[in-house]
Amino acid sequence: MMVSMKKHVILLFAVSNIVFAQTPPKPPSDAEQRQKIIGSWHRVGQVGASKTAPGLGIDSTYTFALGGTFQKKIKVVVNKQEKQTTTMGTWQIQDNVLITTITNFPPERKIRPEAATSRQTIVKLTPAELSLQSKSEAPDEFKRIK
């Protein structure tokens, strides 16, 4: 009888491990993510500075406001000359995707209307870190600064 009980306990333990291991954690709701993303985020690491463009660097900071607007400050360094620009627009989160639409275009930038909207999957959103993934690119990593 003792052997039979041990078998049942082992079987129950194995089945519960399989059931719990296969249940993925439920992602936060869009409403929860909208609250968490409010604030300023600085992109981790500079973009650029490769072998083909050694004097290039791009630094960016997003600020997401409660009313669904954003501001993106971009600093571009080319051969030690710095240029800053700011774009603004609207943002929303739908089905774990951050959708941003630029509503002002700096005069020096020629952007097609269809390129004004971008969609990035939210890979990670904690009080201190944000990770966004475009379709075929590596994730963009951000740290909260405010």
DAMOWO-V293986 format. One record per residue. PHI is phi in whole degrees, 0 to 359 (999 if undefined). PSI is psi in whole degrees, 0 to 359 (NA if undefined). BURIAL is + if it has 24 or more other C-alpha atoms within 12 Angstrom, else -. Layout:
# DAMOWO-V293986
PHI/PSI/BURIAL + PHI/PSI/BURIAL
This chain:
# DAMOWO-V293986
999/322/- + 295/321/- + 295/318/- + 296/320/- + 293/320/- + 298/319/- + 298/319/- + 294/319/- + 295/316/- + 296/316/- + 297/315/- + 298/317/- + 298/315/- + 295/316/- + 295/317/- + 295/323/- + 296/320/- + 294/314/- + 298/312/- + 288/327/- + 290/330/- + 271/352/- + 271/107/- + 290/151/- + 295/143/- + 287/126/- + 292/155/- + 298/153/- + 290/162/- + 302/321/- + 297/319/- + 296/318/- + 293/324/+ + 299/322/+ + 290/319/- + 291/330/+ + 278/345/+ + 301/129/+ + 132/191/+ + 252/139/+ + 228/129/+ + 255/131/+ + 293/133/+ + 280/127/- + 79/149/- + 273/141/- + 273/143/- + 106/212/- + 50/57/- + 257/181/- + 296/327/- + 279/338/- + 220/71/- + 295/337/- + 263/15/- + 256/136/- + 209/140/+ + 232/129/+ + 237/135/+ + 219/151/+ + 224/128/+ + 258/143/+ + 234/118/+ + 258/125/+ + 260/157/+ + 302/324/- + 283/5/- + 91/22/- + 246/158/+ + 220/161/+ + 227/134/+ + 238/118/+ + 261/128/+ + 237/132/+ + 243/122/+ + 248/130/- + 243/121/- + 235/116/- + 50/49/- + 70/7/- + 257/129/- + 255/139/- + 224/135/- + 244/145/- + 217/156/- + 230/130/+ + 244/153/+ + 228/161/+ + 180/200/+ + 244/157/+ + 221/155/+ + 204/161/+ + 238/124/+ + 225/125/- + 52/46/- + 68/22/+ + 240/128/+ + 274/121/+ + 247/118/+ + 244/140/+ + 231/121/+ + 285/131/+ + 249/345/- + 236/138/- + 242/125/- + 302/142/- + 304/330/- + 282/350/- + 255/128/- + 258/105/- + 241/130/- + 290/143/- + 307/323/- + 290/340/- + 273/355/- + 286/339/- + 253/132/- + 234/152/- + 233/126/+ + 226/133/+ + 287/136/+ + 278/109/+ + 276/320/+ + 210/135/+ + 213/104/+ + 240/175/- + 301/338/- + 244/342/- + 227/145/+ + 225/132/+ + 230/124/+ + 239/138/+ + 238/120/+ + 276/169/- + 310/301/- + 244/20/- + 245/162/- + 292/153/- + 298/145/- + 270/128/+ + 254/135/+ + 230/151/+ + 243/140/+ + 289/136/+ + 245/344/- + 214/NA/-
